[in-house]
Amino acid sequence: MTDDLAARLLDAQVEFALSQLTDPDAFAEIAREEITAFLADASHLTLSEAVSRDMIKAVAHKYAIAFPVEGAIPELVGQVAARLYRLSRDGDVRLPDVIDRKHFDELAAGVADLGITRRLVDRVLDSPVTVDAAVDVVQRAVDSSRLPERLGRIVDASVEKVTRRGARFVLSANRNDSDELVADALSDVWRAGSDNNTVGLVEPGDVEDVVVLIFEFWRTFRDTDYFAGLLSEGVDEVFEAYGDTPLAELLAELGVGYDDLVEEAMRFGPHVIAEVDRRGFLEAAVRRRLAPFYASEAFAAAVDPAS
């Protein structure tokens, strides 16, 4: 008797669950009800109460540091980059197609005004290596090899002395105008890119080389203690800033609200469920989850307490 009842109840519950999931209107109602209930519960549950920072650090460490990035991942990234390159090349993309002159000028001014930009330029201007490079260029232009050896040494020494003094003077004189130099250089990029294909100088092999360089840097950098420290500090900062914030409020601050959750549920849910049901997987999955209860001692005790 109990086995027959269990079979009939299981069939009825499976049929009811399938009707709720496969009917678009019923699924929409379930989605709205569950999302409403989730947000109501999430308004009383903070980030720190839901998960600990150690749990998040473990996940971050796994996927940012320990997770293998070998095999098909670099190859796939290279293939995607090459495809994007072909799309840009075939479309004859020019700089004005990407950003207009007004916004480019604003971007250039912002980049030139960044503290890090100024510090990098100042470091280049202050570096003895910069002066040495200028001296080397001038010395290569002045060929003293055809002169007598003694005279050649005098010429080389004089050229080096004059060039070194001149280079220091020029670099020092341009220090106050370094931000304008950067902005002017970026403006030259705009003028060049407005008439020519912006990817015309880039070959497919260049894209692959860049991807390989970035991949090799990332593979090495992520294994350093420095990166691990940055990752840990980043998680700590998130929890210090939002640990006591309710999850619903945190989602809202991230720009995710009720309407967004419903929209995405309806975007993917009906399509995925319909395809899974068409292949016969949905009923099997529902039955697999429900059947153990109806075959359990708990069910037998519930329907026949005297047994």
PAZAPA-4460 file (N, C-alpha, C; in steps of 0.05 Angstrom, whole numbers, plus 32768, in hexadecimal, padded with zeros to 4 digits):
% residues 307
    n_x    n_y    n_z   ca_x   ca_y   ca_z    c_x    c_y    c_z   seq   type   mol
   8011   7FE8   8000   8000   8000   8000   8011   8019   8000     1      M     A
   8025   8019   8012   8037   8031   8013   8047   8035   7FFA     2      T     A
   8050   801F   7FEE   8060   8021   7FD5   804F   802C   7FBE     3      D     A
   8036   8023   7FBC   8024   802D   7FA7   801E   804A   7FAB     4      D     A
   8019   8052   7FC4   8014   806F   7FCA   802D   8080   7FC3     5      L     A
   8044   8075   7FCA   805D   8084   7FC5   8060   8088   7FA7     6      A     A
   805B   8073   7F97   805E   8076   7F7A   804B   808A   7F6E     7      A     A
   8031   808A   7F78   801E   809C   7F6D   8024   80B9   7F76     8      R     A
   802C   80BD   7F8E   8034   80D8   7F97   804C   80E2   7F89     9      L     A
   8060   80D0   7F84   8078   80D9   7F75   8071   80E1   7F59    10      L     A
   8060   80D2   7F4B   8058   80D9   7F30   8049   80F4   7F30    11      D     A
   8038   80F8   7F44   8028   8110   7F45   803A   8129   7F4A    12      A     A
   804D   8125   7F5C   805E   813C   7F63   8071   8142   7F4C    13      Q     A
   807B   812E   7F3E   808C   8132   7F27   807D   8141   7F11    14      V     A
   8064   8139   7F0C   8053   8146   7EF8   804E   8163   7EFF    15      E     A
   8048   8167   7F19   8043   8183   7F22   805B   8194   7F1F    16      F     A
   8072   818A   7F27   808B   819A   7F25   8092   81A0   7F08    17      A     A
   808E   818D   7EF6   8094   8191   7EDA   8081   81A7   7ECE    18      L     A
   8068   81A6   7ED7   8055   81BA   7ECC   805C   81D6   7ED6    19      S     A
   8067   81D8   7EEE   806F   81F2   7EF8   8087   81FD   7EE9    20      Q     A
   809A   81EB   7EE2   80B3   81F3   7ED6   80B0   81F8   7EB8    21      L     A
   80A0   81E8   7EAA   809E   81E9   7E8D   808A   81FD   7E83    22      T     A
   8076   8205   7E93   8063   8219   7E8B   806F   8235   7E8F    23      D     A
   8072   8245   7E79   807F   825F   7E7C   8072   8271   7E91    24      P     A
   8058   8272   7E91   804A   8283   7EA5   804F   827A   7EC1    25      D     A
   804D   825F   7EC5   8052   8254   7EE0   806F   8259   7EE9    26      A     A
   8082   8255   7ED6   809E   8259   7EDD   80A3   8277   7EE4    27      F     A
   8097   8289   7ED5   809A   82A6   7EDA   8090   82AC   7EF6    28      A     A
   8079   82A1   7EFE   806F   82A6   7F18   8081   829B   7F2E    29      E     A
   808C   8282   7F29   809E   8277   7F3C   80B7   8288   7F3F    30      I     A
   80C2   8292   7F28   80DA   82A2   7F28   80D5   82BC   7F38    31      A     A
   80BE   82C9   7F34   80B8   82E1   7F43   80B5   82DC   7F60    32      R     A
   80A7   82C6   7F67   80A3   82C0   7F83   80BE   82BA   7F91    33      E     A
   80CF   82A9   7F84   80E8   82A1   7F91   80FB   82B9   7F93    34      E     A
   80FC   82CA   7F7F   810E   82E1   7F80   8105   82F5   7F95    35      I     A
   80EA   82F8   7F97   80E0   830A   7FAC   80E7   82FF   7FC8    36      T     A
   80E3   82E5   7FCB   80EA   82D9   7FE5   8108   82DA   7FEB    37      A     A
   8118   82D6   7FD6   8135   82D7   7FDA   813E   82F3   7FE2    38      F     A
   8134   8307   7FD5   813C   8322   7FDC   8132   832A   7FF8    39      L     A
   811A   8320   7FFF   8110   8326   801A   8122   8319   802F    40      A     A
   812A   8300   802B   813C   82F3   803D   8158   8300   803D    41      D     A
   8161   8307   8025   817B   8313   8022   817D   832F   802F    42      A     A
   8167   833B   8034   8167   8355   8042   816D   8352   805F    43      S     A
   816B   8339   806A   8171   8334   8086   818A   8324   808A    44      H     A
   8199   8320   8075   81B2   8310   8076   81C9   8320   806B    45      L     A
   81DD   8324   807B   81F4   8334   8071   8208   8322   8063    46      T     A
   821B   832F   8056   8230   8321   8047   8240   830F   805A    47      L     A
   8248   831A   8071   8258   830B   8084   8249   82F4   8091    48      S     A
   822F   82F7   8093   821F   82E1   809E   821B   82CB   808A    49      E     A
   821A   82D2   8070   8216   82BE   805B   822F   82AE   8055    50      A     A
   8246   82BC   8053   8260   82AF   804E   8275   82BD   805E    51      V     A
   828B   82AE   8063   82A2   82BA   8071   82B6   82C3   805D    52      S     A
   82C7   82D5   8066   82DC   82DF   8054   82F0   82C9   804E    53      R     A
   82F4   82B6   8060   8306   829F   805B   82FB   828E   8044    54      D     A
   82E1   828A   8043   82D4   827B   802E   82D9   8288   8013    55      M     A
   82D5   82A3   8012   82D9   82B1   7FF9   82F6   82B2   7FF1    56      I     A
   8308   82B4   8005   8325   82B3   7FFF   832D   8298   7FF3    57      K     A
   8321   8283   7FFD   8327   8268   7FF3   831E   8266   7FD6    58      A     A
   8306   8270   7FD0   82FC   826F   7FB4   830D   8280   7FA2    59      V     A
   8314   8299   7FAB   8324   82AB   7F9B   833F   829E   7F96    60      A     A
   834B   8292   7FAA   8365   8285   7FA7   8364   826F   7F93    61      H     A
   834F   825F   7F94   834C   8248   7F82   834B   8251   7F65    62      K     A
   833A   8265   7F5F   8336   826C   7F43   834A   8280   7F38    63      Y     A
   8356   8290   7F4A   8369   82A4   7F41   8386   829A   7F42    64      A     A
   838B   8287   7F53   83A7   827E   7F57   83AA   8260   7F51    65      I     A
   839A   824F   7F5E   839E   8232   7F5C   8391   8226   7F43    66      A     A
   837C   8232   7F38   836E   8227   7F21   8381   8226   7F09    67      F     A
   8384   820E   7EFC   8397   820C   7EE5   838D   821C   7ECD    68      P     A
   83A0   822A   7EC0   8399   8239   7EA8   83A8   822F   7E90    69      V     A
   83AD   8215   7E91   83BB   8209   7E7B   83A7   81FF   7E66    70      E     A
   83B1   81EF   7E53   839F   81E2   7E40   8392   81F5   7E2D    71      G     A
   8377   81F3   7E2C   8368   8200   7E17   8363   821E   7E1D    72      A     A
   8367   8226   7E36   8360   8242   7E3D   8370   8256   7E2E    73      I     A
   838B   8255   7E2E   839B   8268   7E1F   8395   8267   7E01    74      P     A
   8391   824E   7DF7   838C   824B   7DDB   8371   8258   7DD3    75      E     A
   835D   8255   7DE5   8343   8261   7DDF   8344   827F   7DE0    76      L     A
   8353   828A   7DF4   8356   82A7   7DF6   8363   82B2   7DDC    77      V     A
   8378   82A3   7DD3   8385   82AC   7DBA   8373   82AB   7DA2    78      G     A
   8362   8297   7DA1   834F   8294   7D8A   833B   82AB   7D8B    79      Q     A
   8331   82B1   7DA3   831E   82C7   7DA6   832B   82E2   7D9E    80      V     A
   8343   82E6   7DA7   8351   82FF   7DA0   8355   8301   7D82    81      A     A
   835D   82EB   7D75   8361   82EB   7D58   8347   82F1   7D49    82      A     A
   8331   82E6   7D54   8317   82EB   7D47   830F   8308   7D49    83      R     A
   8313   8314   7D61   830D   8330   7D64   831F   8341   7D52    84      L     A
   8338   8339   7D4F   834A   8347   7D3D   833F   8347   7D21    85      Y     A
   8336   832F   7D18   832C   832D   7CFC   8313   833E   7CF8    86      R     A
   8302   833F   7D0D   82EA   834F   7D0B   82F1   836C   7D08    87      L     A
   8304   8376   7D18   830C   8392   7D17   831A   8398   7CFC    88      S     A
   832B   8385   7CF3   833A   838A   7CDA   8327   838B   7CC2    89      R     A
   8314   8377   7CC1   8302   8376   7CAA   82EF   838D   7CAA    90      D     A
   82E9   8399   7CC2   82D7   83AF   7CC3   82E5   83CA   7CBE    91      G     A
   82FF   83CA   7CBA   830E   83E3   7CB5   8308   83F7   7CCB    92      D     A
   830C   83EF   7CE4   8306   83FF   7CFB   831A   8416   7CFE    93      V     A
   8310   842E   7D01   8321   8446   7D07   831B   8450   7D22    94      R     A
   832D   8460   7D2D   832A   846A   7D48   8310   8479   7D4C    95      L     A
   8306   848A   7D3A   82ED   8497   7D3F   82D5   8484   7D41    96      P     A
   82D8   846B   7D37   82C3   8457   7D3A   82C2   844C   7D56    97      D     A
   82D8   844F   7D65   82DA   8445   7D80   82D3   845A   7D95    98      V     A
   82DE   8472   7D90   82DA   8488   7DA3   82DD   84A3   7D94    99      I     A
   82CA   84B5   7D98   82CB   84CF   7D89   82E1   84E1   7D94   100      D     A
   82E7   84F6   7D85   82FD   8507   7D8C   82FA   8515   7DA7   101      R     A
   82E1   851E   7DAD   82DD   852C   7DC7   82E3   8519   7DDF   102      K     A
   82D8   8501   7DDE   82DC   84EF   7DF4   82F9   84E5   7DF5   103      H     A
   8306   84E3   7DDE   8322   84DB   7DDD   8333   84F1   7DEA   104      F     A
   832E   850A   7DE4   833D   8520   7DF0   8339   8520   7E0F   105      D     A
   8320   851B   7E18   831B   851A   7E34   832A   8503   7E41   106      E     A
   832B   84EC   7E33   8339   84D5   7E3D   8357   84DB   7E3E   107      L     A
   8362   84E7   7E29   837E   84ED   7E28   8386   8500   7E3F   108      A     A
   8375   8515   7E43   837B   8528   7E59   837A   851A   7E74   109      A     A
   8367   8507   7E77   8366   84F9   7E90   837E   84E7   7E95   110      G     A
   8387   84D9   7E80   839F   84C8   7E82   83B7   84D9   7E88   111      V     A
   83BA   84EF   7E7A   83D1   8501   7E7F   83D2   850C   7E9B   112      A     A
   83BA   8510   7EA7   83B8   851C   7EC1   83B9   8508   7ED8   113      D     A
   83BA   84EE   7ED1   83BC   84DA   7EE6   83D6   84DC   7EF5   114      L     A
   83D4   84D8   7F0F   83ED   84D9   7F1F   8401   84C5   7F16   115      G     A
   83F8   84AD   7F10   840B   8498   7F08   8419   849F   7EED   116      I     A
   840A   84AD   7EDB   8416   84B5   7EC2   842C   84C9   7EC7   117      T     A
   8426   84DD   7ED8   843A   84F1   7EDD   8453   84E5   7EEB   118      R     A
   844E   84D3   7EFD   8465   84C6   7F0B   8476   84B6   7EF8   119      R     A
   8469   84A7   7EE6   8478   8497   7ED3   8488   84A9   7EC0   120      L     A
   847C   84BF   7EB7   848A   84D1   7EA5   84A2   84DE   7EB4   121      V     A
   849D   84E6   7ECD   84B2   84F2   7EDD   84C9   84DE   7EE1   122      D     A
   84C2   84C5   7EE5   84D7   84B1   7EEA   84E7   84AD   7ED0   123      R     A
   84D9   84AD   7EBA   84E8   84AB   7EA0   84FA   84C2   7E9C   124      V     A
   84F0   84DB   7EA2   8500   84F3   7E9E   8518   84F4   7EB1   125      L     A
   8514   84E8   7EC9   852A   84E9   7EDD   853E   84D2   7EDA   126      D     A
   8536   84BE   7ECA   8547   84A6   7EC9   8561   84AB   7EB9   127      S     A
   8577   84A3   7EC4   8591   84A4   7EB5   8590   8493   7E9C   128      P     A
   857F   847F   7E9C   857D   846E   7E85   8572   847D   7E6D   129      V     A
   8560   8490   7E72   8555   84A1   7E5D   856B   84B2   7E50   130      T     A
   857B   84BE   7E61   8592   84CE   7E57   85A5   84BC   7E48   131      V     A
   85AB   84A5   7E52   85BE   8492   7E45   85B3   848B   7E29   132      D     A
   8598   8486   7E28   858D   847F   7E0E   8590   8496   7DFA   133      A     A
   858B   84AF   7E03   858E   84C6   7DF1   85AB   84C8   7DE8   134      A     A
   85BE   84C4   7DFA   85DB   84C6   7DF3   85E2   84B0   7DDF   135      V     A
   85D7   8498   7DE3   85DD   8482   7DD1   85D3   8487   7DB5   136      D     A
   85BB   8493   7DB3   85B0   8499   7D99   85C2   84AD   7D8A   137      V     A
   85CA   84C2   7D98   85DA   84D7   7D8B   85F5   84CC   7D83   138      V     A
   8601   84BC   7D95   861C   84B0   7D8F   861B   849E   7D77   139      Q     A
   8605   8490   7D74   8602   847E   7D5C   8600   848F   7D43   140      R     A
   85F3   84A6   7D45   85F0   84B8   7D2E   860A   84C4   7D26   141      A     A
   861B   84CA   7D3A   8636   84D6   7D34   864A   84BF   7D31   142      V     A
   8650   84B8   7D19   8662   84A2   7D14   867F   84AC   7D14   143      D     A
   868E   84A5   7D2A   86AA   84AE   7D2D   86BE   8498   7D25   144      S     A
   86B3   8482   7D1B   86C5   846C   7D15   86D8   8472   7CFE   145      S     A
   86D0   8485   7CED   86E1   848C   7CD6   86F7   84A0   7CDD   146      R     A
   86F6   84AB   7CF4   870A   84BE   7CFD   8722   84B0   7D09   147      L     A
   8738   84BD   7D0B   874F   84B1   7D19   8747   84AA   7D36   148      P     A
   8753   8496   7D40   874A   848A   7D5A   874A   849F   7D70   149      E     A
   875F   84AF   7D72   8760   84C3   7D88   874A   84D8   7D84   150      R     A
   8748   84E2   7D6B   8733   84F6   7D65   8717   84EB   7D69   151      L     A
   8714   84D1   7D63   86FA   84C4   7D66   86F2   84C3   7D83   152      G     A
   8706   84BE   7D95   8700   84BD   7DB1   86F8   84D8   7DBB   153      R     A
   8706   84ED   7DB2   86FF   8508   7DBA   86E3   8510   7DB1   154      I     A
   86DC   8509   7D98   86C2   850F   7D8D   86AC   8500   7D9D   155      V     A
   86B1   84E6   7DA3   869D   84D7   7DB2   8699   84E2   7DCE   156      D     A
   86AF   84EA   7DDB   86AD   84F5   7DF6   869E   8510   7DF5   157      A     A
   86A4   8520   7DE1   8696   853A   7DDF   8679   8537   7DD9   158      S     A
   8673   8524   7DC7   8656   851F   7DC0   8647   8516   7DD9   159      V     A
   8653   8503   7DE7   8646   84F9   7DFF   8641   850F   7E14   160      E     A
   8655   8520   7E18   8653   8535   7E2C   863E   8549   7E24   161      K     A
   863E   8552   7E0B   862B   8566   7E02   860E   855A   7E02   162      V     A
   860C   8541   7DF8   85F2   8535   7DF6   85E6   8530   7E12   163      T     A
   85F7   8527   7E25   85ED   8521   7E40   85E3   853B   7E4D   164      R     A
   85F2   8551   7E4A   85E8   856A   7E55   85CF   8573   7E48   165      R     A
   85CE   8571   7E2D   85B7   857A   7E1F   859E   8569   7E25   166      G     A
   85A2   854F   7E28   858C   853D   7E2E   8580   8544   7E4A   167      A     A
   8592   8549   7E5D   8588   8550   7E78   8579   856A   7E77   168      R     A
   8583   857D   7E68   8575   8597   7E66   855A   8594   7E59   169      F     A
   8559   8585   7E43   853F   8582   7E35   852B   8573   7E47   170      V     A
   8534   855D   7E54   8522   854E   7E65   8518   855E   7E7C   171      L     A
   852A   856E   7E88   8522   857F   7E9E   850E   8594   7E96   172      S     A
   8513   859F   7E7E   8502   85B5   7E74   84E6   85AB   7E6E   173      A     A
   84E3   8591   7E67   84C9   8587   7E60   84BA   857B   7E78   174      N     A
   84C6   857C   7E90   84B9   8570   7EA7   849E   857D   7EAD   175      R     A
   849C   8597   7EAD   8483   85A5   7EB4   846D   85A1   7E9F   176      N     A
   8476   859A   7E87   8462   8596   7E71   845D   8579   7E6B   177      D     A
   8464   8567   7E7E   8462   854A   7E78   8446   8542   7E72   178      S     A
   8432   854E   7E80   8416   8546   7E7B   840D   854E   7E5F   179      D     A
   8417   8566   7E56   8411   856F   7E3B   841E   855D   7E26   180      E     A
   8436   8553   7E2C   8444   8541   7E1A   8434   8528   7E16   181      L     A
   842A   851D   7E2C   841A   8504   7E2A   8400   8509   7E1B   182      V     A
   83F3   851F   7E21   83DA   8526   7E12   83DF   852A   7DF5   183      A     A
   83F5   8537   7DEE   83FB   853C   7DD2   8401   8521   7DC4   184      D     A
   840F   850F   7DD2   8416   84F5   7DC6   83FC   84E6   7DC0   185      A     A
   83E9   84E7   7DD3   83D0   84D9   7DCF   83C0   84E5   7DB8   186      L     A
   83C1   8500   7DB6   83B3   850D   7DA0   83BF   8505   7D85   187      S     A
   83D9   8500   7D84   83E5   84F6   7D6C   83DA   84DA   7D65   188      D     A
   83D6   84CA   7D7A   83CA   84B0   7D75   83AF   84B3   7D69   189      V     A
   839F   84C6   7D72   8384   84CA   7D67   8386   84D2   7D4A   190      W     A
   8397   84E5   7D44   8399   84EF   7D28   83A2   84D8   7D16   191      R     A
   83B4   84C7   7D1F   83BD   84B1   7D0E   83A7   849C   7D0B   192      A     A
   8398   8497   7D20   8383   8483   7D1F   8369   848C   7D12   193      G     A
   8366   84A6   7D0F   834D   84B0   7D02   834D   84AC   7CE4   194      S     A
   8365   84A9   7CD9   8367   84A5   7CBB   836D   8488   7CB4   195      D     A
   8378   8479   7CC6   8381   845E   7CBF   8373   8449   7CD0   196      N     A
   8372   8431   7CC6   8367   841B   7CD5   8378   8418   7CEE   197      N     A
   836A   8418   7D05   8379   8418   7D1F   8386   83FD   7D24   198      T     A
   837D   83E8   7D17   838A   83CE   7D1A   839B   83C7   7D02   199      V     A
   839F   83DA   7CF0   83AD   83D3   7CD8   83CA   83CB   7CDC   200      G     A
   83D7   83D5   7CF1   83F3   83CF   7CF7   83F6   83B5   7D07   201      L     A
   83DF   83AA   7D10   83E0   8393   7D21   83DB   837A   7D10   202      V     A
   83ED   8366   7D13   83EA   834D   7D04   83DE   8338   7D17   203      E     A
   83D1   8323   7D0C   83C6   830E   7D1D   83DB   8303   7D30   204      P     A
   83F4   8300   7D27   8409   82F5   7D38   840E   8307   7D50   205      G     A
   840B   8322   7D4C   840F   8335   7D62   83FB   8330   7D78   206      D     A
   83E2   832B   7D70   83CD   8325   7D84   83D4   830D   7D94   207      V     A
   83DC   82F8   7D86   83E4   82DF   7D94   83FB   82E4   7DA7   208      E     A
   840F   82F3   7D9D   8426   82F9   7DAE   841F   8307   7DC8   209      D     A
   840D   831B   7DC5   8404   832A   7DDC   83F5   8318   7DF0   210      V     A
   83E4   8307   7DE5   83D5   82F4   7DF7   83E8   82E2   7E06   211      V     A
   83FD   82D8   7DF8   8410   82C6   7E04   841F   82D5   7E1A   212      V     A
   8427   82EE   7E15   8436   82FE   7E28   8425   8303   7E41   213      L     A
   840C   830A   7E3D   83FA   8310   7E54   83F5   82F6   7E64   214      I     A
   83F2   82E0   7E55   83ED   82C6   7E63   8405   82BE   7E73   215      F     A
   841D   82C1   7E68   8435   82B9   7E76   843A   82CB   7E8F   216      E     A
   8434   82E5   7E8C   8436   82F7   7EA3   8423   82EF   7EB8   217      F     A
   8409   82EB   7EB0   83F5   82E4   7EC4   83FC   82CA   7ED2   218      W     A
   8405   82B6   7EC4   840B   829C   7ED0   8421   829F   7EE4   219      R     A
   8434   82B0   7EDF   844A   82B4   7EF3   8441   82C6   7F0A   220      T     A
   8433   82DC   7F03   842B   82EF   7F17   8418   82E4   7F2B   221      F     A
   8406   82D3   7F23   83F2   82C8   7F35   83FE   82B5   7F4A   222      R     A
   8416   82AB   7F45   8424   8299   7F58   8434   82A8   7F6C   223      D     A
   8435   82C3   7F6B   8446   82D2   7F7D   8437   82D7   7F98   224      T     A
   8446   82DA   7FAD   843A   82E1   7FC7   842D   82FC   7FC6   225      D     A
   8438   830E   7FB5   842D   8329   7FB2   8410   8328   7FA8   226      Y     A
   840B   8318   7F93   83F0   8316   7F89   83DD   8309   7F9D   227      F     A
   83E7   82F4   7FAB   83D6   82E7   7FBF   83CF   82FB   7FD5   228      A     A
   83E2   830C   7FDC   83DC   8321   7FF0   83C8   8335   7FE6   229      G     A
   83CA   833D   7FCD   83B7   834F   7FC1   839B   8343   7FC2   230      L     A
   8399   832A   7FBA   837F   831C   7FB9   8373   831B   7FD5   231      L     A
   8383   8314   7FE9   8379   8312   8004   836F   832D   800E   232      S     A
   837F   8342   8009   8378   835D   8012   835F   8367   8004   233      E     A
   835C   835F   7FEB   8344   8367   7FDC   832B   835B   7FE9   234      G     A
   832C   8342   7FF0   8315   8335   7FFD   830F   8342   8018   235      V     A
   8325   8347   8027   8321   8354   8041   8314   8370   803E   236      D     A
   831B   837E   802A   830F   8399   8026   82F2   8397   801F   237      E     A
   82EA   8383   800F   82CE   837F   8008   82BE   8379   8022   238      V     A
   82C8   8368   8033   82BA   8361   804B   82B9   8377   805F   239      F     A
   82CF   8387   8060   82CF   839E   8072   82BB   83B3   8069   240      E     A
   82B8   83B5   804F   82A6   83C9   8044   8289   83C0   8044   241      A     A
   8284   83A6   803E   8269   839C   803A   8262   8384   804B   242      Y     A
   8273   837C   805E   826D   8365   806F   8253   8367   807E   243      G     A
   824C   837F   8088   8234   8382   8097   821D   838C   8086   244      D     A
   8220   838B   806C   820B   8394   8059   81F9   837D   8052   245      T     A
   81DE   8381   8054   81CC   836B   804C   81D0   8365   802E   246      P     A
   81CD   834B   8028   81D2   8342   800D   81C1   8350   7FF8   247      L     A
   81A7   8356   7FFF   8196   8363   7FEC   81A0   837F   7FE6   248      A     A
   81AA   838D   7FFB   81B5   83A8   7FF7   81CF   83A7   7FE7   249      E     A
   81DF   8392   7FEC   81F8   838F   7FDD   81F2   838A   7FC0   250      L     A
   81DE   837A   7FBA   81D7   8375   7F9E   81CE   8390   7F91   251      L     A
   81BE   839F   7FA0   81B5   83B9   7F95   81CC   83CC   7F8F   252      A     A
   81E0   83CC   7FA1   81F8   83DD   7F9D   8208   83D4   7F85   253      E     A
   8206   83BA   7F7E   8213   83AF   7F67   8203   83B3   7F4E   254      L     A
   81EB   83BF   7F51   81DA   83C5   7F3A   81C7   83AE   7F32   255      G     A
   81C4   839A   7F44   81B3   8383   7F3E   819A   8385   7F50   256      V     A
   8183   8388   7F43   816A   838A   7F52   8157   8375   7F4A   257      G     A
   813F   8377   7F55   8129   8363   7F51   8124   835F   7F33   258      Y     A
   8120   8376   7F25   811A   8374   7F08   8130   8366   7EF8   259      D     A
   8149   836B   7F00   815F   835F   7EF2   815F   8340   7EF6   260      D     A
   815A   8338   7F0E   815A   831B   7F14   8143   830D   7F06   261      L     A
   812C   831A   7F05   8115   830E   7EF7   811B   830D   7ED9   262      V     A
   8126   8322   7ECF   812C   8323   7EB2   813F   830D   7EAA   263      E     A
   8154   8308   7EB9   8168   82F3   7EB3   815C   82D8   7EB7   264      E     A
   814B   82D4   7ECB   813D   82BB   7ECF   812C   82B4   7EB7   265      A     A
   811E   82C7   7EAC   810C   82C3   7E96   811C   82C1   7E7C   266      M     A
   8133   82CC   7E7B   8144   82CB   7E63   814F   82AE   7E5F   267      R     A
   8158   82A2   7E75   8165   8288   7E72   8152   8271   7E7B   268      F     A
   8142   8275   7E90   8133   825F   7E9B   8121   8250   7E87   269      G     A
   810E   825D   7E7B   80FB   824E   7E69   810A   8240   7E52   270      P     A
   811E   824D   7E46   812C   8240   7E30   813B   8227   7E39   271      H     A
   814A   822A   7E4F   815A   8213   7E58   8148   81FD   7E62   272      V     A
   8133   8203   7E71   8121   81EE   7E7B   8113   81E0   7E64   273      I     A
   810B   81EF   7E4F   80FD   81E3   7E39   810F   81CF   7E2A   274      A     A
   8128   81D6   7E27   813B   81C5   7E19   8142   81AC   7E2A   275      E     A
   8145   81B0   7E43   814B   819A   7E55   8133   8187   7E56   276      V     A
   811B   8192   7E56   8103   8182   7E56   8100   8173   7E3C   277      D     A
   8106   8180   7E26   8103   8173   7E0C   8115   815B   7E09   278      R     A
   812C   815B   7E17   813E   8145   7E15   8139   8130   7E2B   279      R     A
   8124   8134   7E3B   811D   8121   7E4F   812D   8122   7E68   280      G     A
   813E   8136   7E6B   814F   8138   7E83   813F   8143   7E9B   281      F     A
   812C   8155   7E96   811F   8163   7EAC   810F   8150   7EBE   282      L     A
   80FE   813F   7EB2   80EF   812C   7EC2   8101   8119   7ED1   283      E     A
   8116   8110   7EC4   8129   80FE   7ED2   8136   810C   7EEA   284      A     A
   813D   8125   7EE7   814A   8133   7EFD   8136   8138   7F14   285      A     A
   811D   8140   7F0E   810A   8144   7F23   8104   812A   7F32   286      V     A
   8100   8115   7F22   80FA   80FB   7F2E   8111   80F1   7F3F   287      R     A
   8129   80F5   7F36   8141   80ED   7F44   8143   80FA   7F60   288      R     A
   813B   8113   7F61   813C   8122   7F7A   8125   811B   7F8D   289      R     A
   810E   8113   7F83   80F6   810E   7F94   80F4   80F1   7F9C   290      L     A
   80FC   80DF   7F8A   80F7   80C2   7F8F   8103   80B8   7FA9   291      A     A
   811B   80C0   7FB1   8126   80B5   7FCA   8114   80BA   7FE3   292      P     A
   8106   80D1   7FE3   80F4   80D6   7FFA   80DD   80C2   7FFB   293      F     A
   80D1   80BD   7FE4   80BA   80AB   7FE4   80C2   808E   7FE9   294      Y     A
   80DC   8087   7FE6   80E5   806D   7FEC   80F2   806B   8008   295      A     A
   80F0   8080   8017   80FE   8082   8031   80EC   8079   8048   296      S     A
   80F8   8073   805F   80EA   806D   8077   80DA   8085   8081   297      E     A
   80E5   809D   807C   80D8   80B5   8084   80BC   80B7   8078   298      A     A
   80BA   80B1   805E   80A0   80B2   8050   808D   809C   805C   299      F     A
   8098   8084   805F   8087   806E   806A   807D   8076   8086   300      A     A
   808E   8082   8096   8085   808A   80B1   8070   80A0   80B0   301      A     A
   8072   80B2   809C   8060   80C8   809A   8044   80BF   8092   302      A     A
   8042   80AB   8080   8028   80A2   8077   801C   808C   8089   303      V     A
   802D   807F   8098   8023   806A   80AA   8034   806B   80C4   304      D     A
   802D   807D   80D6   803D   8081   80EF   803F   8067   80FF   305      P     A
   802C   8055   80FC   802C   803D   810C   803F   8028   8103   306      A     A
   804A   802C   80EA   805B   8017   80DE   8077   8017   80EC   307      S     A
***
